[in-house]
Amino acid sequence: MKEPANENSFIKLARRGEIKEDDLLEKVRVARLRSQIAAAGLRIVREELHVTATIRRLPRWLATRVRESALLQDAFISNMEYVLARRAAAGATP
């Protein structure tokens, strides 16, 4: 960590033996995140959904179905990476 220990709440609490919840994390569902991205006027250029090791050990066809299943993906996606771009305004040329 770059800042001094007395300015970092993670370090302060750890020294006192306390646990700090990461207040930057937000639990989201994949579908909801996609709609939030669209509502913000952005489009998804590339989306990478990384599944847990348990799913990676499954046969490829089954792992693909789990990754793409709206019912299952929230439980088994461990990391999401996006490349986003602004959506072109209506009538504008890209």
Secondary structure, 3 states (H helix, E strand, C coil): CCCCHHHCHHHHHHHCCCCCCCCCCCCCCHHHHHHHHHHCCEEEEEEEEEECHHHHCCCHHHHHHHHHCCCCHHHHEEEEEEEEEECCCCCCCC
